[in-house]
């Protein structure tokens, strides 16, 4: 069996569990049975939890996600494709599995083995940025954005009082101020390069006839 020209023999089942009756194990069981009828080898984390840990979805409490990811993520990497069940986008565990799959080049498909779009990876990457590297580089958004807001207020207050429109070159200055605000928290080269680029764009706007009235 092939997906986008790639041979698919082993698949990993990813889907929501927490917050569902019986941890959604019934949906995992039905999907696994259907895929096996098509001749595929299926790794179902639900089956693994029952087989290896003796987990009872009718009465047991779920353990911390880290404990499950220790064996689930390696299984994702060993699979030929990740099959996602309905509601996977709302599951932190399934989203992480999909993110890892995409990073290592494992296709993500529906139970019908149709490719699943990459829309969620944008959200996963954004979450990692705003709660990780970007916050460390620029500080909490409340501080970063407040500094920028104060700078923009100083730049625009008279134009706004006079009900005048914001000009293209004003946008360039606003973006330069954004970079200046971020530079107060961390001296990243990108801030200086971007500020120079915005300055160049601002001059193009200022020197171009009729942009004041656009």
Protein Blocks (a to p, Z undefined) as FASTA:
>chain_A
ZZehiacfbdcddddfehpahhlmmmmmmmmmmmmmnopacddfklmmmmmnopafklpc
cddfklmmmmmmmmmmmpmbdcddehklmpmklmmmmmmmmmnopacddfkopacdfklm
mmmmmmmmmmmmmmmmnopfklmmmmmmmmmmmmmmmmmmnopacdfklmmmmmmmmmmm
mmmmoccfklmmmmmmmmmmmmmmmmpghklmZZ
